Amino acid sequence: ILIIIETISLFIRPLALGVRLTANLTAGHLLIQLTSIASISLISTTFTLSVLTTITLLLLTILELAVAIIQAYVFVLLLSLYLQENT
């Protein structure tokens, strides 16, 4: 029975890694989408607040790019560790 549990564990690890990476990247995209919608809707009411929201959107985009680079590095590192453990 231990062989079955270890085999399932080996298949679940990369799947859990993919779900975690997808959730992290989706959260950033969702935050950027909500901020851009707020910026567009604020143009007609308060221009200065819209400009501040747009600057925040630019900073979030830079942060999302950094997160994407880090997540790609973590994905490759953990996947190589998982594969190295199995061979």
PDB file of N, CA, C and O in Angstrom:
ATOM      1  N   ILE A   1       0.819  -1.205   0.000  1.00  0.00           N
ATOM      2  CA  ILE A   1       0.000   0.000   0.000  1.00  0.00           C
ATOM      3  C   ILE A   1       0.859   1.263   0.000  1.00  0.00           C
ATOM      4  O   ILE A   1       0.424   2.313  -0.471  1.00  0.00           O
ATOM      5  N   LEU A   2       2.059   1.160   0.521  1.00  0.00           N
ATOM      6  CA  LEU A   2       2.964   2.308   0.541  1.00  0.00           C
ATOM      7  C   LEU A   2       3.377   2.715  -0.877  1.00  0.00           C
ATOM      8  O   LEU A   2       3.577   3.897  -1.156  1.00  0.00           O
ATOM      9  N   ILE A   3       3.500   1.744  -1.755  1.00  0.00           N
ATOM     10  CA  ILE A   3       3.856   2.037  -3.147  1.00  0.00           C
ATOM     11  C   ILE A   3       2.753   2.853  -3.823  1.00  0.00           C
ATOM     12  O   ILE A   3       3.034   3.775  -4.589  1.00  0.00           O
ATOM     13  N   ILE A   4       1.513   2.509  -3.536  1.00  0.00           N
ATOM     14  CA  ILE A   4       0.379   3.241  -4.122  1.00  0.00           C
ATOM     15  C   ILE A   4       0.351   4.676  -3.605  1.00  0.00           C
ATOM     16  O   ILE A   4       0.126   5.609  -4.376  1.00  0.00           O
ATOM     17  N   ILE A   5       0.576   4.855  -2.318  1.00  0.00           N
ATOM     18  CA  ILE A   5       0.566   6.203  -1.728  1.00  0.00           C
ATOM     19  C   ILE A   5       1.699   7.048  -2.307  1.00  0.00           C
ATOM     20  O   ILE A   5       1.487   8.220  -2.619  1.00  0.00           O
ATOM     21  N   GLU A   6       2.884   6.486  -2.455  1.00  0.00           N
ATOM     22  CA  GLU A   6       4.012   7.234  -3.023  1.00  0.00           C
ATOM     23  C   GLU A   6       3.768   7.576  -4.494  1.00  0.00           C
ATOM     24  O   GLU A   6       4.131   8.662  -4.947  1.00  0.00           O
ATOM     25  N   THR A   7       3.163   6.667  -5.227  1.00  0.00           N
ATOM     26  CA  THR A   7       2.864   6.938  -6.633  1.00  0.00           C
ATOM     27  C   THR A   7       1.860   8.076  -6.764  1.00  0.00           C
ATOM     28  O   THR A   7       2.025   8.958  -7.607  1.00  0.00           O
ATOM     29  N   ILE A   8       0.837   8.061  -5.947  1.00  0.00           N
ATOM     30  CA  ILE A   8      -0.144   9.152  -5.955  1.00  0.00           C
ATOM     31  C   ILE A   8       0.515  10.463  -5.558  1.00  0.00           C
ATOM     32  O   ILE A   8       0.214  11.508  -6.135  1.00  0.00           O
ATOM     33  N   SER A   9       1.407  10.417  -4.583  1.00  0.00           N
ATOM     34  CA  SER A   9       2.111  11.610  -4.137  1.00  0.00           C
ATOM     35  C   SER A   9       2.964  12.202  -5.253  1.00  0.00           C
ATOM     36  O   SER A   9       3.053  13.423  -5.389  1.00  0.00           O
ATOM     37  N   LEU A  10       3.588  11.347  -6.047  1.00  0.00           N
ATOM     38  CA  LEU A  10       4.427  11.835  -7.145  1.00  0.00           C
ATOM     39  C   LEU A  10       3.609  12.513  -8.238  1.00  0.00           C
ATOM     40  O   LEU A  10       4.094  13.430  -8.900  1.00  0.00           O
ATOM     41  N   PHE A  11       2.374  12.067  -8.430  1.00  0.00           N
ATOM     42  CA  PHE A  11       1.516  12.705  -9.428  1.00  0.00           C
ATOM     43  C   PHE A  11       0.844  13.969  -8.892  1.00  0.00           C
ATOM     44  O   PHE A  11       0.551  14.887  -9.659  1.00  0.00           O
ATOM     45  N   ILE A  12       0.603  14.022  -7.601  1.00  0.00           N
ATOM     46  CA  ILE A  12      -0.097  15.162  -7.008  1.00  0.00           C
ATOM     47  C   ILE A  12       0.818  16.375  -6.867  1.00  0.00           C
ATOM     48  O   ILE A  12       0.342  17.504  -6.990  1.00  0.00           O
ATOM     49  N   ARG A  13       2.095  16.187  -6.617  1.00  0.00           N
ATOM     50  CA  ARG A  13       3.009  17.313  -6.412  1.00  0.00           C
ATOM     51  C   ARG A  13       3.027  18.300  -7.573  1.00  0.00           C
ATOM     52  O   ARG A  13       2.796  19.488  -7.349  1.00  0.00           O
ATOM     53  N   PRO A  14       3.292  17.861  -8.810  1.00  0.00           N
ATOM     54  CA  PRO A  14       3.272  18.838  -9.911  1.00  0.00           C
ATOM     55  C   PRO A  14       1.895  19.450 -10.140  1.00  0.00           C
ATOM     56  O   PRO A  14       1.792  20.609 -10.541  1.00  0.00           O
ATOM     57  N   LEU A  15       0.845  18.689  -9.891  1.00  0.00           N
ATOM     58  CA  LEU A  15      -0.506  19.224 -10.042  1.00  0.00           C
ATOM     59  C   LEU A  15      -0.774  20.334  -9.015  1.00  0.00           C
ATOM     60  O   LEU A  15      -1.345  21.372  -9.349  1.00  0.00           O
ATOM     61  N   ALA A  16      -0.360  20.106  -7.775  1.00  0.00           N
ATOM     62  CA  ALA A  16      -0.519  21.131  -6.741  1.00  0.00           C
ATOM     63  C   ALA A  16       0.335  22.357  -7.049  1.00  0.00           C
ATOM     64  O   ALA A  16      -0.074  23.489  -6.789  1.00  0.00           O
ATOM     65  N   LEU A  17       1.506  22.129  -7.597  1.00  0.00           N
ATOM     66  CA  LEU A  17       2.370  23.244  -7.987  1.00  0.00           C
ATOM     67  C   LEU A  17       1.714  24.080  -9.083  1.00  0.00           C
ATOM     68  O   LEU A  17       1.758  25.310  -9.036  1.00  0.00           O
ATOM     69  N   GLY A  18       1.117  23.429 -10.053  1.00  0.00           N
ATOM     70  CA  GLY A  18       0.430  24.152 -11.120  1.00  0.00           C
ATOM     71  C   GLY A  18      -0.768  24.931 -10.631  1.00  0.00           C
ATOM     72  O   GLY A  18      -1.015  26.046 -11.091  1.00  0.00           O
ATOM     73  N   VAL A  19      -1.521  24.356  -9.697  1.00  0.00           N
ATOM     74  CA  VAL A  19      -2.675  25.064  -9.136  1.00  0.00           C
ATOM     75  C   VAL A  19      -2.222  26.293  -8.356  1.00  0.00           C
ATOM     76  O   VAL A  19      -2.844  27.351  -8.444  1.00  0.00           O
ATOM     77  N   ARG A  20      -1.145  26.155  -7.597  1.00  0.00           N
ATOM     78  CA  ARG A  20      -0.638  27.289  -6.817  1.00  0.00           C
ATOM     79  C   ARG A  20      -0.157  28.405  -7.728  1.00  0.00           C
ATOM     80  O   ARG A  20      -0.444  29.575  -7.477  1.00  0.00           O
ATOM     81  N   LEU A  21       0.572  28.058  -8.783  1.00  0.00           N
ATOM     82  CA  LEU A  21       1.047  29.071  -9.712  1.00  0.00           C
ATOM     83  C   LEU A  21      -0.106  29.754 -10.440  1.00  0.00           C
ATOM     84  O   LEU A  21      -0.086  30.969 -10.635  1.00  0.00           O
ATOM     85  N   THR A  22      -1.099  28.986 -10.836  1.00  0.00           N
ATOM     86  CA  THR A  22      -2.266  29.556 -11.512  1.00  0.00           C
ATOM     87  C   THR A  22      -3.014  30.517 -10.599  1.00  0.00           C
ATOM     88  O   THR A  22      -3.446  31.583 -11.038  1.00  0.00           O
ATOM     89  N   ALA A  23      -3.169  30.150  -9.347  1.00  0.00           N
ATOM     90  CA  ALA A  23      -3.869  31.024  -8.396  1.00  0.00           C
ATOM     91  C   ALA A  23      -3.099  32.323  -8.168  1.00  0.00           C
ATOM     92  O   ALA A  23      -3.701  33.395  -8.109  1.00  0.00           O
ATOM     93  N   ASN A  24      -1.790  32.239  -8.042  1.00  0.00           N
ATOM     94  CA  ASN A  24      -0.993  33.453  -7.823  1.00  0.00           C
ATOM     95  C   ASN A  24      -1.057  34.389  -9.021  1.00  0.00           C
ATOM     96  O   ASN A  24      -1.200  35.600  -8.855  1.00  0.00           O
ATOM     97  N   LEU A  25      -0.954  33.843 -10.218  1.00  0.00           N
ATOM     98  CA  LEU A  25      -0.980  34.696 -11.401  1.00  0.00           C
ATOM     99  C   LEU A  25      -2.377  35.247 -11.675  1.00  0.00           C
ATOM    100  O   LEU A  25      -2.520  36.383 -12.127  1.00  0.00           O
ATOM    101  N   THR A  26      -3.401  34.451 -11.405  1.00  0.00           N
ATOM    102  CA  THR A  26      -4.777  34.908 -11.617  1.00  0.00           C
ATOM    103  C   THR A  26      -5.141  36.024 -10.653  1.00  0.00           C
ATOM    104  O   THR A  26      -5.846  36.962 -11.028  1.00  0.00           O
ATOM    105  N   ALA A  27      -4.670  35.935  -9.420  1.00  0.00           N
ATOM    106  CA  ALA A  27      -4.964  36.984  -8.437  1.00  0.00           C
ATOM    107  C   ALA A  27      -4.381  38.324  -8.880  1.00  0.00           C
ATOM    108  O   ALA A  27      -5.032  39.359  -8.735  1.00  0.00           O
ATOM    109  N   GLY A  28      -3.178  38.315  -9.411  1.00  0.00           N
ATOM    110  CA  GLY A  28      -2.567  39.554  -9.890  1.00  0.00           C
ATOM    111  C   GLY A  28      -3.308  40.137 -11.076  1.00  0.00           C
ATOM    112  O   GLY A  28      -3.523  41.348 -11.146  1.00  0.00           O
ATOM    113  N   HIS A  29      -3.702  39.281 -12.011  1.00  0.00           N
ATOM    114  CA  HIS A  29      -4.452  39.760 -13.173  1.00  0.00           C
ATOM    115  C   HIS A  29      -5.818  40.319 -12.766  1.00  0.00           C
ATOM    116  O   HIS A  29      -6.278  41.315 -13.324  1.00  0.00           O
ATOM    117  N   LEU A  30      -6.449  39.683 -11.809  1.00  0.00           N
ATOM    118  CA  LEU A  30      -7.740  40.161 -11.327  1.00  0.00           C
ATOM    119  C   LEU A  30      -7.609  41.533 -10.668  1.00  0.00           C
ATOM    120  O   LEU A  30      -8.448  42.409 -10.880  1.00  0.00           O
ATOM    121  N   LEU A  31      -6.567  41.716  -9.876  1.00  0.00           N
ATOM    122  CA  LEU A  31      -6.334  43.004  -9.231  1.00  0.00           C
ATOM    123  C   LEU A  31      -6.068  44.094 -10.262  1.00  0.00           C
ATOM    124  O   LEU A  31      -6.555  45.214 -10.114  1.00  0.00           O
ATOM    125  N   ILE A  32      -5.311  43.785 -11.289  1.00  0.00           N
ATOM    126  CA  ILE A  32      -5.052  44.754 -12.356  1.00  0.00           C
ATOM    127  C   ILE A  32      -6.334  45.088 -13.109  1.00  0.00           C
ATOM    128  O   ILE A  32      -6.572  46.250 -13.437  1.00  0.00           O
ATOM    129  N   GLN A  33      -7.155  44.094 -13.383  1.00  0.00           N
ATOM    130  CA  GLN A  33      -8.429  44.325 -14.078  1.00  0.00           C
ATOM    131  C   GLN A  33      -9.351  45.226 -13.261  1.00  0.00           C
ATOM    132  O   GLN A  33      -9.954  46.151 -13.805  1.00  0.00           O
ATOM    133  N   LEU A  34      -9.463  44.964 -11.973  1.00  0.00           N
ATOM    134  CA  LEU A  34     -10.332  45.784 -11.121  1.00  0.00           C
ATOM    135  C   LEU A  34      -9.825  47.217 -11.016  1.00  0.00           C
ATOM    136  O   LEU A  34     -10.617  48.159 -11.011  1.00  0.00           O
ATOM    137  N   THR A  35      -8.510  47.384 -10.934  1.00  0.00           N
ATOM    138  CA  THR A  35      -7.946  48.730 -10.854  1.00  0.00           C
ATOM    139  C   THR A  35      -8.141  49.484 -12.161  1.00  0.00           C
ATOM    140  O   THR A  35      -8.408  50.685 -12.142  1.00  0.00           O
ATOM    141  N   SER A  36      -8.015  48.809 -13.287  1.00  0.00           N
ATOM    142  CA  SER A  36      -8.214  49.500 -14.566  1.00  0.00           C
ATOM    143  C   SER A  36      -9.670  49.902 -14.762  1.00  0.00           C
ATOM    144  O   SER A  36      -9.947  50.968 -15.311  1.00  0.00           O
ATOM    145  N   ILE A  37     -10.595  49.068 -14.323  1.00  0.00           N
ATOM    146  CA  ILE A  37     -12.015  49.433 -14.403  1.00  0.00           C
ATOM    147  C   ILE A  37     -12.305  50.647 -13.526  1.00  0.00           C
ATOM    148  O   ILE A  37     -13.060  51.538 -13.916  1.00  0.00           O
ATOM    149  N   ALA A  38     -11.697  50.676 -12.334  1.00  0.00           N
ATOM    150  CA  ALA A  38     -11.885  51.829 -11.443  1.00  0.00           C
ATOM    151  C   ALA A  38     -11.298  53.087 -12.062  1.00  0.00           C
ATOM    152  O   ALA A  38     -11.889  54.162 -11.963  1.00  0.00           O
ATOM    153  N   SER A  39     -10.141  52.963 -12.700  1.00  0.00           N
ATOM    154  CA  SER A  39      -9.515  54.120 -13.334  1.00  0.00           C
ATOM    155  C   SER A  39     -10.361  54.656 -14.478  1.00  0.00           C
ATOM    156  O   SER A  39     -10.494  55.871 -14.627  1.00  0.00           O
ATOM    157  N   ILE A  40     -10.933  53.781 -15.282  1.00  0.00           N
ATOM    158  CA  ILE A  40     -11.782  54.220 -16.398  1.00  0.00           C
ATOM    159  C   ILE A  40     -13.053  54.886 -15.896  1.00  0.00           C
ATOM    160  O   ILE A  40     -13.496  55.886 -16.462  1.00  0.00           O
ATOM    161  N   SER A  41     -13.643  54.341 -14.841  1.00  0.00           N
ATOM    162  CA  SER A  41     -14.886  54.930 -14.335  1.00  0.00           C
ATOM    163  C   SER A  41     -14.644  56.242 -13.592  1.00  0.00           C
ATOM    164  O   SER A  41     -15.566  57.048 -13.463  1.00  0.00           O
ATOM    165  N   LEU A  42     -13.432  56.474 -13.103  1.00  0.00           N
ATOM    166  CA  LEU A  42     -13.141  57.712 -12.381  1.00  0.00           C
ATOM    167  C   LEU A  42     -12.750  58.864 -13.298  1.00  0.00           C
ATOM    168  O   LEU A  42     -12.667  60.004 -12.840  1.00  0.00           O
ATOM    169  N   ILE A  43     -12.508  58.600 -14.576  1.00  0.00           N
ATOM    170  CA  ILE A  43     -12.105  59.668 -15.492  1.00  0.00           C
ATOM    171  C   ILE A  43     -13.181  60.740 -15.588  1.00  0.00           C
ATOM    172  O   ILE A  43     -12.876  61.933 -15.626  1.00  0.00           O
ATOM    173  N   SER A  44     -14.425  60.317 -15.627  1.00  0.00           N
ATOM    174  CA  SER A  44     -15.505  61.294 -15.806  1.00  0.00           C
ATOM    175  C   SER A  44     -15.790  62.084 -14.532  1.00  0.00           C
ATOM    176  O   SER A  44     -16.306  63.197 -14.626  1.00  0.00           O
ATOM    177  N   THR A  45     -15.485  61.573 -13.370  1.00  0.00           N
ATOM    178  CA  THR A  45     -15.808  62.274 -12.121  1.00  0.00           C
ATOM    179  C   THR A  45     -14.620  63.058 -11.583  1.00  0.00           C
ATOM    180  O   THR A  45     -14.700  64.278 -11.447  1.00  0.00           O
ATOM    181  N   THR A  46     -13.539  62.390 -11.282  1.00  0.00           N
ATOM    182  CA  THR A  46     -12.383  63.050 -10.686  1.00  0.00           C
ATOM    183  C   THR A  46     -11.148  62.687 -11.481  1.00  0.00           C
ATOM    184  O   THR A  46     -10.690  61.545 -11.452  1.00  0.00           O
ATOM    185  N   PHE A  47     -10.609  63.665 -12.194  1.00  0.00           N
ATOM    186  CA  PHE A  47      -9.471  63.390 -13.063  1.00  0.00           C
ATOM    187  C   PHE A  47      -8.209  63.090 -12.263  1.00  0.00           C
ATOM    188  O   PHE A  47      -7.454  62.190 -12.631  1.00  0.00           O
ATOM    189  N   THR A  48      -7.964  63.821 -11.180  1.00  0.00           N
ATOM    190  CA  THR A  48      -6.735  63.600 -10.397  1.00  0.00           C
ATOM    191  C   THR A  48      -6.739  62.219  -9.738  1.00  0.00           C
ATOM    192  O   THR A  48      -5.711  61.544  -9.681  1.00  0.00           O
ATOM    193  N   LEU A  49      -7.891  61.816  -9.251  1.00  0.00           N
ATOM    194  CA  LEU A  49      -7.982  60.479  -8.658  1.00  0.00           C
ATOM    195  C   LEU A  49      -7.797  59.403  -9.722  1.00  0.00           C
ATOM    196  O   LEU A  49      -7.234  58.342  -9.452  1.00  0.00           O
ATOM    197  N   SER A  50      -8.269  59.681 -10.921  1.00  0.00           N
ATOM    198  CA  SER A  50      -8.072  58.751 -12.027  1.00  0.00           C
ATOM    199  C   SER A  50      -6.592  58.635 -12.388  1.00  0.00           C
ATOM    200  O   SER A  50      -6.109  57.543 -12.687  1.00  0.00           O
ATOM    201  N   VAL A  51      -5.878  59.749 -12.360  1.00  0.00           N
ATOM    202  CA  VAL A  51      -4.439  59.719 -12.642  1.00  0.00           C
ATOM    203  C   VAL A  51      -3.707  58.925 -11.562  1.00  0.00           C
ATOM    204  O   VAL A  51      -2.809  58.145 -11.878  1.00  0.00           O
ATOM    205  N   LEU A  52      -4.073  59.110 -10.302  1.00  0.00           N
ATOM    206  CA  LEU A  52      -3.458  58.355  -9.211  1.00  0.00           C
ATOM    207  C   LEU A  52      -3.753  56.859  -9.339  1.00  0.00           C
ATOM    208  O   LEU A  52      -2.893  56.020  -9.071  1.00  0.00           O
ATOM    209  N   THR A  53      -4.954  56.548  -9.744  1.00  0.00           N
ATOM    210  CA  THR A  53      -5.307  55.136  -9.953  1.00  0.00           C
ATOM    211  C   THR A  53      -4.533  54.545 -11.122  1.00  0.00           C
ATOM    212  O   THR A  53      -4.142  53.379 -11.081  1.00  0.00           O
ATOM    213  N   THR A  54      -4.310  55.337 -12.157  1.00  0.00           N
ATOM    214  CA  THR A  54      -3.529  54.868 -13.298  1.00  0.00           C
ATOM    215  C   THR A  54      -2.071  54.637 -12.906  1.00  0.00           C
ATOM    216  O   THR A  54      -1.453  53.676 -13.364  1.00  0.00           O
ATOM    217  N   ILE A  55      -1.524  55.502 -12.070  1.00  0.00           N
ATOM    218  CA  ILE A  55      -0.161  55.301 -11.573  1.00  0.00           C
ATOM    219  C   ILE A  55      -0.096  54.030 -10.730  1.00  0.00           C
ATOM    220  O   ILE A  55       0.863  53.265 -10.826  1.00  0.00           O
ATOM    221  N   THR A  56      -1.112  53.811  -9.909  1.00  0.00           N
ATOM    222  CA  THR A  56      -1.188  52.574  -9.132  1.00  0.00           C
ATOM    223  C   THR A  56      -1.265  51.368 -10.056  1.00  0.00           C
ATOM    224  O   THR A  56      -0.661  50.330  -9.787  1.00  0.00           O
ATOM    225  N   LEU A  57      -2.004  51.509 -11.134  1.00  0.00           N
ATOM    226  CA  LEU A  57      -2.108  50.426 -12.118  1.00  0.00           C
ATOM    227  C   LEU A  57      -0.753  50.128 -12.756  1.00  0.00           C
ATOM    228  O   LEU A  57      -0.414  48.963 -12.967  1.00  0.00           O
ATOM    229  N   LEU A  58       0.013  51.148 -13.061  1.00  0.00           N
ATOM    230  CA  LEU A  58       1.350  50.952 -13.617  1.00  0.00           C
ATOM    231  C   LEU A  58       2.256  50.228 -12.622  1.00  0.00           C
ATOM    232  O   LEU A  58       3.002  49.324 -13.000  1.00  0.00           O
ATOM    233  N   LEU A  59       2.189  50.622 -11.368  1.00  0.00           N
ATOM    234  CA  LEU A  59       2.997  49.962 -10.335  1.00  0.00           C
ATOM    235  C   LEU A  59       2.563  48.502 -10.135  1.00  0.00           C
ATOM    236  O   LEU A  59       3.403  47.627  -9.922  1.00  0.00           O
ATOM    237  N   LEU A  60       1.266  48.246 -10.203  1.00  0.00           N
ATOM    238  CA  LEU A  60       0.779  46.868 -10.100  1.00  0.00           C
ATOM    239  C   LEU A  60       1.235  46.013 -11.274  1.00  0.00           C
ATOM    240  O   LEU A  60       1.510  44.823 -11.117  1.00  0.00           O
ATOM    241  N   THR A  61       1.313  46.626 -12.449  1.00  0.00           N
ATOM    242  CA  THR A  61       1.787  45.895 -13.625  1.00  0.00           C
ATOM    243  C   THR A  61       3.255  45.504 -13.456  1.00  0.00           C
ATOM    244  O   THR A  61       3.648  44.388 -13.795  1.00  0.00           O
ATOM    245  N   ILE A  62       4.054  46.416 -12.935  1.00  0.00           N
ATOM    246  CA  ILE A  62       5.467  46.104 -12.673  1.00  0.00           C
ATOM    247  C   ILE A  62       5.578  45.010 -11.618  1.00  0.00           C
ATOM    248  O   ILE A  62       6.398  44.101 -11.742  1.00  0.00           O
ATOM    249  N   LEU A  63       4.754  45.103 -10.584  1.00  0.00           N
ATOM    250  CA  LEU A  63       4.748  44.070  -9.546  1.00  0.00           C
ATOM    251  C   LEU A  63       4.322  42.718 -10.117  1.00  0.00           C
ATOM    252  O   LEU A  63       4.887  41.685  -9.760  1.00  0.00           O
ATOM    253  N   GLU A  64       3.337  42.724 -10.994  1.00  0.00           N
ATOM    254  CA  GLU A  64       2.867  41.480 -11.616  1.00  0.00           C
ATOM    255  C   GLU A  64       3.955  40.863 -12.495  1.00  0.00           C
ATOM    256  O   GLU A  64       4.085  39.640 -12.550  1.00  0.00           O
ATOM    257  N   LEU A  65       4.713  41.675 -13.163  1.00  0.00           N
ATOM    258  CA  LEU A  65       5.818  41.175 -13.969  1.00  0.00           C
ATOM    259  C   LEU A  65       6.880  40.522 -13.079  1.00  0.00           C
ATOM    260  O   LEU A  65       7.405  39.458 -13.407  1.00  0.00           O
ATOM    261  N   ALA A  66       7.187  41.164 -11.962  1.00  0.00           N
ATOM    262  CA  ALA A  66       8.154  40.586 -11.019  1.00  0.00           C
ATOM    263  C   ALA A  66       7.638  39.274 -10.442  1.00  0.00           C
ATOM    264  O   ALA A  66       8.397  38.314 -10.313  1.00  0.00           O
ATOM    265  N   VAL A  67       6.364  39.223 -10.097  1.00  0.00           N
ATOM    266  CA  VAL A  67       5.767  37.993  -9.567  1.00  0.00           C
ATOM    267  C   VAL A  67       5.807  36.888 -10.613  1.00  0.00           C
ATOM    268  O   VAL A  67       6.075  35.734 -10.277  1.00  0.00           O
ATOM    269  N   ALA A  68       5.548  37.217 -11.866  1.00  0.00           N
ATOM    270  CA  ALA A  68       5.581  36.216 -12.931  1.00  0.00           C
ATOM    271  C   ALA A  68       6.989  35.641 -13.101  1.00  0.00           C
ATOM    272  O   ALA A  68       7.146  34.439 -13.314  1.00  0.00           O
ATOM    273  N   ILE A  69       7.998  36.484 -13.009  1.00  0.00           N
ATOM    274  CA  ILE A  69       9.375  36.007 -13.126  1.00  0.00           C
ATOM    275  C   ILE A  69       9.726  35.103 -11.953  1.00  0.00           C
ATOM    276  O   ILE A  69      10.337  34.051 -12.142  1.00  0.00           O
ATOM    277  N   ILE A  70       9.346  35.501 -10.753  1.00  0.00           N
ATOM    278  CA  ILE A  70       9.636  34.691  -9.568  1.00  0.00           C
ATOM    279  C   ILE A  70       8.872  33.370  -9.623  1.00  0.00           C
ATOM    280  O   ILE A  70       9.426  32.323  -9.288  1.00  0.00           O
ATOM    281  N   GLN A  71       7.617  33.407 -10.037  1.00  0.00           N
ATOM    282  CA  GLN A  71       6.827  32.182 -10.117  1.00  0.00           C
ATOM    283  C   GLN A  71       7.394  31.231 -11.168  1.00  0.00           C
ATOM    284  O   GLN A  71       7.389  30.016 -10.969  1.00  0.00           O
ATOM    285  N   ALA A  72       7.879  31.766 -12.275  1.00  0.00           N
ATOM    286  CA  ALA A  72       8.491  30.907 -13.292  1.00  0.00           C
ATOM    287  C   ALA A  72       9.756  30.254 -12.742  1.00  0.00           C
ATOM    288  O   ALA A  72      10.001  29.073 -12.988  1.00  0.00           O
ATOM    289  N   TYR A  73      10.553  31.008 -12.005  1.00  0.00           N
ATOM    290  CA  TYR A  73      11.761  30.458 -11.398  1.00  0.00           C
ATOM    291  C   TYR A  73      11.418  29.368 -10.391  1.00  0.00           C
ATOM    292  O   TYR A  73      12.043  28.307 -10.384  1.00  0.00           O
ATOM    293  N   VAL A  74      10.432  29.623  -9.546  1.00  0.00           N
ATOM    294  CA  VAL A  74      10.023  28.632  -8.546  1.00  0.00           C
ATOM    295  C   VAL A  74       9.468  27.385  -9.232  1.00  0.00           C
ATOM    296  O   VAL A  74       9.748  26.268  -8.798  1.00  0.00           O
ATOM    297  N   PHE A  75       8.690  27.564 -10.291  1.00  0.00           N
ATOM    298  CA  PHE A  75       8.133  26.426 -11.006  1.00  0.00           C
ATOM    299  C   PHE A  75       9.234  25.540 -11.575  1.00  0.00           C
ATOM    300  O   PHE A  75       9.199  24.321 -11.412  1.00  0.00           O
ATOM    301  N   VAL A  76      10.206  26.149 -12.239  1.00  0.00           N
ATOM    302  CA  VAL A  76      11.294  25.372 -12.840  1.00  0.00           C
ATOM    303  C   VAL A  76      12.140  24.703 -11.756  1.00  0.00           C
ATOM    304  O   VAL A  76      12.537  23.547 -11.904  1.00  0.00           O
ATOM    305  N   LEU A  77      12.416  25.422 -10.674  1.00  0.00           N
ATOM    306  CA  LEU A  77      13.219  24.867  -9.594  1.00  0.00           C
ATOM    307  C   LEU A  77      12.533  23.676  -8.937  1.00  0.00           C
ATOM    308  O   LEU A  77      13.152  22.627  -8.759  1.00  0.00           O
ATOM    309  N   LEU A  78      11.272  23.826  -8.577  1.00  0.00           N
ATOM    310  CA  LEU A  78      10.567  22.733  -7.921  1.00  0.00           C
ATOM    311  C   LEU A  78      10.320  21.561  -8.863  1.00  0.00           C
ATOM    312  O   LEU A  78      10.402  20.404  -8.450  1.00  0.00           O
ATOM    313  N   LEU A  79      10.022  21.849 -10.108  1.00  0.00           N
ATOM    314  CA  LEU A  79       9.816  20.762 -11.057  1.00  0.00           C
ATOM    315  C   LEU A  79      11.100  19.973 -11.279  1.00  0.00           C
ATOM    316  O   LEU A  79      11.067  18.747 -11.387  1.00  0.00           O
ATOM    317  N   SER A  80      12.224  20.668 -11.347  1.00  0.00           N
ATOM    318  CA  SER A  80      13.496  19.948 -11.504  1.00  0.00           C
ATOM    319  C   SER A  80      13.824  19.139 -10.253  1.00  0.00           C
ATOM    320  O   SER A  80      14.386  18.049 -10.353  1.00  0.00           O
ATOM    321  N   LEU A  81      13.480  19.660  -9.080  1.00  0.00           N
ATOM    322  CA  LEU A  81      13.691  18.888  -7.853  1.00  0.00           C
ATOM    323  C   LEU A  81      12.796  17.657  -7.812  1.00  0.00           C
ATOM    324  O   LEU A  81      13.235  16.586  -7.390  1.00  0.00           O
ATOM    325  N   TYR A  82      11.557  17.797  -8.242  1.00  0.00           N
ATOM    326  CA  TYR A  82      10.636  16.653  -8.267  1.00  0.00           C
ATOM    327  C   TYR A  82      11.115  15.588  -9.240  1.00  0.00           C
ATOM    328  O   TYR A  82      11.072  14.395  -8.940  1.00  0.00           O
ATOM    329  N   LEU A  83      11.576  16.030 -10.416  1.00  0.00           N
ATOM    330  CA  LEU A  83      12.050  15.079 -11.417  1.00  0.00           C
ATOM    331  C   LEU A  83      13.360  14.426 -10.988  1.00  0.00           C
ATOM    332  O   LEU A  83      13.584  13.243 -11.245  1.00  0.00           O
ATOM    333  N   GLN A  84      14.220  15.199 -10.335  1.00  0.00           N
ATOM    334  CA  GLN A  84      15.487  14.651  -9.862  1.00  0.00           C
ATOM    335  C   GLN A  84      15.267  13.620  -8.765  1.00  0.00           C
ATOM    336  O   GLN A  84      16.013  12.648  -8.652  1.00  0.00           O
ATOM    337  N   GLU A  85      14.245  13.840  -7.967  1.00  0.00           N
ATOM    338  CA  GLU A  85      13.920  12.907  -6.890  1.00  0.00           C
ATOM    339  C   GLU A  85      13.434  11.576  -7.441  1.00  0.00           C
ATOM    340  O   GLU A  85      13.617  10.541  -6.800  1.00  0.00           O
ATOM    341  N   ASN A  86      12.816  11.585  -8.621  1.00  0.00           N
ATOM    342  CA  ASN A  86      12.232  10.370  -9.190  1.00  0.00           C
ATOM    343  C   ASN A  86      13.207   9.577 -10.048  1.00  0.00           C
ATOM    344  O   ASN A  86      12.939   8.415 -10.356  1.00  0.00           O
ATOM    345  N   THR A  87      14.320  10.165 -10.440  1.00  0.00           N
ATOM    346  CA  THR A  87      15.238   9.425 -11.308  1.00  0.00           C
ATOM    347  C   THR A  87      16.439   8.921 -10.563  1.00  0.00           C
ATOM    348  O   THR A  87      17.307   8.278 -11.153  1.00  0.00           O
TER     349      THR A  87
END
